[in-house]
Amino acid sequence: MNISELPPEMMEKIFAYLTFRERLQVSHTCKLWHELIFCPQFCKRLFLYLRSSKDLEKPYAREMLARCRNIMIMRSIYEDPQLRLLKDYMKGASLKLLKIWASNHTAKRLLETILEVVPELRNLHLVLLGSLDQCTDEIIRITHQKLKRAVLIGHGNYTIECSKLTVLETDQVNEEMFQSLGCLQEQLQVLQLNGHRHSSHRAAYNVLSHYHWDHLRELELDGSTTDDLEESLKQMPCLQKLSLRGSQQIFTGKEVGTRLSELKLSGYCVDTDSFNRFLTRSSLKRISLLECTCCSAEVPLKSDSIRDLILDPMFQKRLPLFLSLEKLYLKGRDDTDFHHTLLQICEYYPKLERLTLYVGPGQIGMMRPTPDSTNVTATNSFSLLNKLDKLKDLHLNRIDLTGIDWTICEGSNVNYIHLKGCSIDGTGAEKIVRTFKHLRTFYFDYCYLRQPRADLFDIDKSSTDGLHWLARYCKISYHDIHIEELLELRIPNILFL
C-alpha cells in the first residue's frame, strides 16, 4: 500500500517519528503531505525561534507563525515591511507563549504589532537588552484582554492594562510600574519584584504597603533588609507563599507572621532560637533554606509541621529536626560526607517519602564504599535506605555510583529511581533492578555508563539479559547517555532510547 493511501491520522503518527529538519524536507512532496507535516497537533508542540527578521522570508514561515503555540523572537532589527509581514502571518494565531529579546524601541514596535493580532495569548516574557544608560523614555504599553502571566526584565518603562493578568514578575520598580501595580492590585495572585539591583528596596515596600492586595497568594522579594516587611505583609491577608533573598541579615521569623504555608529564604543568617519559636506558632508545610547559616549551630531547627524541606546547602553539620518531613531536597558538595548525612536522615525523618541528593555543576559527589569492612553501614551508605520504610522516590544528581553494592538494600520499598548526571557501571544497574523488587520506574538522564556491557544496558537489542528483561514490569528510560568505549562494539557516544 502506498503511504499516501493511509488515513491522515495514521500518516500523522508516522511523521511524528521524523526530526524537524526531516519533516521540512518531506513537506515538499505534495500538498497533502505539506498540510499533514504542518498540522496543528505537530506545531503546537514546537518552540519556534525567530533569530532574524530574514527568517520571515523562509518558505515555511507563514505556516509556522500561524500554527505554533510558542514563539521566541531574538534580537534583530524589524522595519515596517517585516512588521507588516509578521502581523499578516500571525493574525488570529493560537499563540499561547511569546518571548521577546530586543532593545526598547524594537520591543515596543513588536509588542504593538503582535498583541493586536493574537487574541489567545496567555504568557508574555519580555527581556529588554541594553544598560541603564541606553534606556529611553519610551513607554512600552502592554494591553491584552486574555494575558495571564507577564515577565518583564530589563531597563524600561511599562504601563500594563490587562484585565486577566494574575502573575507578574518584574525587575523594575519605578513611577510607571508603581501606577500599573495600583491598577492590578485587585487581580494579581503572584507578584515577583526582583529589581532591587536597579532601584531601592524602599520603593518596593512602598508599593506593597501603599495598596491592598486582597487576592495575592505568592510574593517574591529580592531585598537587602526586612525592616519594613512586616508592615507590608499586613496588606496581604491571603498570602500563602513568600520568597525572600537577602545578604546575611539576621532573620528571626517574626517579620513574616504565622499564616504562611510556604517560606523560602536565601542568603540569610537564621536566629535559631527565635526561628524555632516562630515555627512552633506557624502553619508552614514547606520551607527552603538556600545558602543560609544558623546563629547557633548547637541548637537545631525543630518543627512537627514541616513536610517539605530544601537545603542548598545549610552551613551546619546537623540537619533540622522535622519529624513530619515527607520530602527532602538536599544539595551537597564534592566533599560532603553523605554517609553522615544519610545517618541523620534515617534518624530524623522516619516519614520520608521522597529523597533527592544533589551536587552542583562542576562537582561530583562521592558515595563509594569506605575501607572499613567491619561495619556494613560504613562500607555502603545506601544500606541505610532500609530504615526508611516509607521512602518511595529516590533522586540522585551528579553522584558517582561506581562500585556500589546495591544488594544491601534488599527489602526497600523504593519504586521510583531517577539518576541524573551520575556515573554507574552495568553490574550496579543490574543489581538495582534485581534488588528493588517494587521498582516500577528507572530513569538514566545524562548519565555516564561505565563498563556498560551491551547486554545489560539494552544496547544489544538481541540480548535477553538486558535491564528490560530483568525488570519486566519496570519502565526503564535512557536520555542523552554517554557510554564508555566498548571494544567489541562500535556504537555512537550518545544513545537515545
C-alpha positions in Angstrom: 0.0 0.0 0.0 1.2 3.5 -0.9 1.8 5.6 2.2 -0.4 8.4 0.7 -3.3 6.0 0.7 -3.2 5.7 4.5 -5.7 7.6 6.6 -4.4 11.1 7.7 -4.4 10.0 11.3 -2.0 7.1 10.6 0.2 9.3 8.5 0.5 11.9 11.3 1.7 9.2 13.6 4.3 8.1 11.1 5.5 11.7 10.5 5.8 12.1 14.3 8.9 10.0 14.2 10.8 12.4 11.9 13.0 15.2 13.1 12.1 18.8 12.4 14.6 19.0 9.5 13.3 15.7 8.0 9.7 17.0 8.2 10.7 20.1 6.3 12.2 18.0 3.5 9.2 15.7 3.4 6.7 18.6 3.3 7.8 19.5 -0.3 6.5 16.1 -1.6 2.9 17.2 -2.2 0.2 19.5 -0.9 -1.4 16.7 1.3 1.9 15.9 3.0 2.6 19.6 3.4 -0.7 20.0 5.4 0.0 16.9 7.4 3.5 18.0 8.3 2.4 21.4 9.5 -0.7 20.1 11.2 -1.7 21.9 14.4 -1.0 18.8 16.5 2.6 19.0 15.5 3.1 22.7 15.5 1.7 23.3 19.0 4.5 21.2 20.5 7.2 23.3 18.8 9.0 26.3 20.2 9.7 28.5 17.2 12.8 30.7 17.3 13.0 33.8 15.0 16.6 34.6 15.2 16.5 37.2 12.5 13.9 39.2 10.5 15.2 37.3 7.5 13.5 34.1 8.9 10.2 35.6 7.7 11.4 35.0 4.1 11.7 31.3 4.6 9.2 29.1 2.8 7.6 27.6 5.9 7.4 30.9 7.9 3.7 31.5 7.3 2.6 28.0 8.4 4.8 28.0 11.5 3.9 31.5 12.7 0.2 30.8 12.1 0.2 27.5 14.0 3.0 27.4 16.6 1.8 28.0 20.2 5.2 29.1 21.5 7.4 31.7 19.7 10.6 33.4 20.7 11.9 36.5 18.8 15.6 37.1 19.3 17.5 40.3 18.9 17.2 41.7 15.4 16.0 44.8 13.5 12.4 44.8 12.4 11.5 47.6 9.9 8.0 48.4 8.7 7.9 45.8 5.9 8.9 43.0 8.3 6.4 44.1 10.9 3.6 44.1 8.3 4.6 40.6 7.3 4.7 39.5 10.9 1.3 40.9 11.5 -0.1 39.2 8.4 1.3 35.8 9.2 0.3 35.8 12.9 -3.2 37.3 12.5 -5.6 35.1 14.5 -2.9 32.6 15.5 -3.5 30.5 18.6 -0.3 31.7 20.2 0.0 30.9 24.0 3.5 32.0 24.8 5.5 34.9 23.4 9.1 35.6 24.3 10.9 38.7 23.0 14.6 39.7 23.5 15.1 43.1 21.9 16.1 46.7 22.5 13.5 49.1 24.0 12.5 50.6 20.6 12.3 47.2 18.8 10.4 45.6 21.7 7.8 48.4 21.7 7.2 48.0 18.0 7.0 44.2 18.1 4.5 44.3 21.0 2.3 46.9 19.4 2.2 44.7 16.2 1.8 41.2 17.8 -0.5 41.8 20.8 -3.1 43.3 18.5 -3.5 40.1 16.4 -3.0 37.2 18.9 -6.2 37.1 21.0 -5.4 33.8 22.7 -2.0 34.8 24.2 -1.6 33.8 27.8 2.1 34.2 28.6 4.4 37.1 27.8 8.2 37.1 28.5 10.0 40.3 27.6 13.7 40.9 28.0 14.9 44.4 27.2 18.6 44.5 26.1 21.0 47.3 26.9 22.2 49.1 30.0 20.5 51.8 32.0 22.3 54.5 30.0 20.7 53.1 26.8 17.2 53.2 28.3 14.8 55.5 26.5 11.9 57.4 27.9 9.5 55.5 25.6 6.6 53.9 27.4 6.0 50.2 26.5 2.3 49.7 26.7 1.2 46.1 27.3 -2.5 45.8 26.5 -4.3 42.5 26.1 -7.6 41.0 27.2 -6.6 37.4 28.0 -2.9 37.7 29.1 -2.5 36.0 32.4 1.3 36.0 33.0 3.9 38.6 32.3 7.7 38.6 32.9 9.3 41.9 32.3 13.1 42.0 32.6 15.5 44.9 31.8 15.6 48.7 32.0 12.3 50.1 30.6 9.1 51.9 31.4 5.9 49.9 31.3 2.2 50.5 31.6 0.1 47.4 31.9 -3.6 47.2 31.0 -4.5 43.5 31.2 -7.8 42.7 32.9 -7.0 39.0 33.3 -3.4 39.3 34.4 -2.7 37.3 37.6 1.0 36.7 37.6 3.6 39.5 37.2 7.4 39.2 37.5 9.5 42.4 37.0 12.8 43.9 38.0 11.6 47.5 37.5 10.1 49.4 40.5 9.7 52.9 39.1 6.9 55.5 38.8 5.3 54.0 35.7 5.3 50.5 37.3 4.0 51.9 40.5 1.0 53.2 38.7 0.5 50.0 36.8 0.6 47.9 40.0 -2.0 50.2 41.5 -4.4 49.2 38.7 -3.6 45.5 39.2 -3.9 45.2 42.9 -7.4 43.7 42.8 -6.4 40.9 40.5 -2.8 39.8 41.0 -2.2 36.5 42.7 1.5 36.1 42.2 4.0 39.1 42.3 7.8 38.9 42.0 9.7 42.1 42.5 13.4 41.4 41.8 14.5 44.9 40.8 16.5 46.0 43.9 19.7 45.9 41.9 18.0 48.7 39.8 16.1 50.5 42.5 15.9 50.9 46.2 14.2 48.2 48.2 12.3 51.0 49.9 10.5 51.6 46.6 9.2 48.0 46.5 8.0 48.2 50.1 6.3 51.5 49.3 4.4 49.8 46.5 3.4 46.9 48.7 2.3 48.9 51.7 0.5 51.6 49.7 -2.1 49.2 48.2 -4.4 46.4 49.5 -3.5 43.1 47.9 -6.6 41.1 48.8 -6.0 38.3 46.2 -2.2 38.0 46.4 -1.2 34.4 47.1 2.6 34.4 46.3 5.2 37.1 46.8 8.9 37.1 46.0 11.2 39.9 47.0 14.9 40.4 46.2 15.8 42.8 49.0 18.5 43.7 51.4 16.5 44.2 54.6 13.3 43.1 56.2 12.8 46.3 58.3 9.6 47.2 56.5 8.4 43.8 55.6 6.1 43.2 58.5 4.1 46.3 57.8 3.8 45.5 54.0 2.6 42.0 54.7 -0.4 43.4 56.7 -1.8 44.5 53.3 -1.9 40.8 52.1 -4.5 38.9 54.0 -4.4 35.8 51.7 -0.7 35.5 51.2 0.5 31.8 51.4 3.9 31.7 49.8 6.8 34.1 50.5 10.3 34.1 49.0 13.0 36.5 50.3 16.5 37.0 49.1 18.9 38.8 51.5 22.6 39.2 52.2 23.4 37.6 55.5 20.9 39.7 57.6 19.5 38.2 60.8 16.1 36.5 60.3 14.0 35.6 63.3 10.6 34.7 61.8 8.6 37.5 63.5 8.9 39.5 60.3 6.6 37.3 58.3 3.7 36.3 60.6 2.4 32.8 61.1 -0.2 32.2 58.4 2.2 31.2 55.6 2.2 27.7 54.2 5.5 28.1 52.3 8.6 30.1 53.1 11.8 30.4 51.0 14.9 32.1 52.5 18.1 32.7 50.5 21.2 34.2 52.0 20.0 34.9 55.5 21.5 34.2 58.9 18.8 32.4 60.8 18.4 33.1 64.5 17.8 29.5 65.5 16.2 30.2 69.0 13.8 32.8 67.7 13.1 30.9 64.5 12.1 27.8 66.4 9.6 29.8 68.4 8.2 31.1 65.1 8.0 27.5 63.7 6.0 26.4 66.7 3.4 29.1 66.1 3.3 29.0 62.3 1.4 26.7 59.9 4.4 26.2 57.5 4.3 23.0 55.5 7.3 23.8 53.2 10.5 25.6 53.9 13.5 26.3 51.7 16.8 27.4 53.2 19.3 28.4 50.4 22.8 29.3 51.3 21.6 30.2 54.8 23.6 30.0 58.1 22.5 29.5 61.7 23.4 31.8 64.5 23.7 28.8 66.9 24.9 25.6 65.3 24.3 23.8 68.6 20.6 24.4 68.5 18.9 22.7 65.5 15.8 23.9 63.9 12.7 22.0 65.1 9.2 21.6 63.9 6.4 19.0 63.9 4.5 20.5 60.9 7.2 20.9 58.1 6.6 18.3 55.4 8.8 19.6 52.6 12.4 20.8 53.1 15.1 22.2 50.6 18.6 22.8 51.9 21.0 24.3 49.4 23.2 23.8 51.5 22.8 24.9 55.1 26.1 25.6 56.6 25.9 23.4 59.7 26.6 19.7 60.3 23.3 19.0 61.9 20.1 18.7 59.9 16.8 20.3 61.1 14.7 18.1 63.3 11.4 17.9 61.3 9.8 14.7 62.4 6.9 15.0 59.9 9.1 15.6 56.9 8.0 13.8 53.7 10.1 15.4 51.0 13.8 16.3 51.3 15.9 18.1 48.6 19.5 18.3 49.8 22.3 19.9 47.9 25.9 19.0 48.8 29.4 19.5 47.5 32.1 17.1 46.3 33.4 17.0 49.8 30.1 16.4 51.5 30.0 13.4 53.9 26.9 11.7 52.5 27.3 8.8 54.9 27.0 11.1 57.9 24.1 12.9 56.2 22.2 9.7 55.5 22.6 8.6 59.1 20.9 11.8 60.2 18.2 11.5 57.6 17.3 8.0 58.8 17.2 9.2 62.4 15.3 12.5 61.9 12.9 11.7 59.1 11.0 8.4 59.7 8.1 9.6 57.4 10.3 10.5 54.5 8.7 9.5 51.1 11.0 11.4 48.6 14.7 11.9 48.8 16.8 14.0 46.5 20.6 14.2 46.9 22.2 16.8 44.6 25.7 18.1 43.8 26.1 21.4 41.9 27.6 21.8 38.4 31.3 21.3 38.2 31.4 18.8 41.1 30.8 15.1 41.6 29.5 13.7 44.9 31.3 10.5 46.1 29.3 7.6 47.5 31.9 4.9 47.1 32.5 2.3 49.8 34.9 3.1 52.5 37.7 0.7 53.5 36.1 -0.1 56.9 34.9 -3.7 56.3 33.7 -4.3 59.9 30.6 -2.1 59.6 28.2 -2.7 56.7 26.7 0.8 57.2 30.1 2.4 56.8 31.1 0.4 53.7 27.8 1.2 51.9 25.8 4.3 53.0 22.8 3.2 50.9 22.2 0.3 53.3 20.6 3.0 55.4 17.7 3.2 52.9 16.2 0.1 54.5 15.5 2.1 57.6 13.2 4.4 55.7 10.1 2.3 55.4 8.0 4.9 53.7 10.6 6.0 51.1 9.2 5.6 47.6 11.2 8.1 45.4 14.9 8.3 45.2 16.6 11.0 43.1 20.4 11.2 42.8 22.0 14.0 40.8 25.7 14.2 39.8 26.9 11.5 42.2 29.5 8.8 41.4 27.8 5.4 42.0 30.6 3.2 40.6 31.3 0.2 42.8 28.1 0.4 44.9 26.8 -2.9 46.1 23.0 -2.4 45.9 22.1 -5.8 47.2 22.4 -4.5 50.7 19.2 -2.6 50.0 17.1 -5.8 49.8 13.7 -5.1 51.3 13.5 -1.4 50.4 10.1 -0.1 49.3 11.5 2.3 46.7 9.5 2.2 43.4 11.0 5.2 41.6 14.7 5.9 40.9 16.0 8.8 38.9 19.7 9.1 38.1 20.8 12.4 36.6 24.4 13.1 35.7 25.6 10.1 37.6 28.3 7.5 36.8 27.3 3.9 37.1 28.5 0.6 35.9 26.5 -2.2 34.2 26.7 -4.5 37.2 25.4 -1.8 39.5 22.4 -1.1 37.3 21.7 -4.8 37.2 21.8 -5.1 41.0 19.4 -2.1 41.3 16.6 -3.8 39.2 17.2 -7.1 40.9 17.3 -5.7 44.5 14.4 -3.2 44.5 11.5 -5.5 44.0 9.0 -2.8 43.9 10.8 -0.7 41.3 8.4 0.5 38.5 10.3 3.5 37.0 14.1 3.8 36.4 15.5 6.8 34.6 19.0 7.4 33.3 19.3 11.1 32.3 22.7 12.5 31.1 24.5 9.6 32.9 27.9 8.1 32.2 27.7 4.4 31.8 30.9 2.7 32.8 31.8 -0.8 31.7 28.4 -0.8 30.1 28.1 -4.4 28.8 25.8 -4.1 25.8 23.5 -6.8 27.1 22.8 -5.2 30.5 22.2 -1.7 29.2 19.9 -2.9 26.4 22.4 -1.7 23.8 22.4 -5.1 22.2 18.7 -5.5 21.3 19.0 -9.2 20.7 20.1 -9.9 24.3 17.7 -11.4 26.7 19.8 -10.3 29.7 19.1 -6.6 29.5 17.5 -4.4 32.2 14.2 -4.5 30.4 14.2 -8.3 30.6 15.4 -8.3 34.2 12.6 -5.9 35.3 9.6 -6.7 33.0 7.2 -4.5 35.0 9.5 -1.5 35.3 9.7 1.4 32.9 13.4 2.0 32.0 14.3 5.1 30.1 17.6 6.5 28.8 18.2 10.1 27.7 21.4 11.7 26.4 23.7 9.0 27.7 27.5 8.9 27.4 28.7 5.4 27.0 32.2 4.3 27.9 34.0 2.9 24.9 33.1 -0.7 24.0 35.9 -2.8 22.5 33.5 -5.4 21.0 31.0 -2.9 19.5 31.2 0.2 17.5 28.5 2.4 18.9 27.9 6.2 19.0 28.8 8.1 22.2 25.2 9.3 22.5 22.3 6.9 23.0 18.7 7.9 22.6 16.0 5.4 23.6 
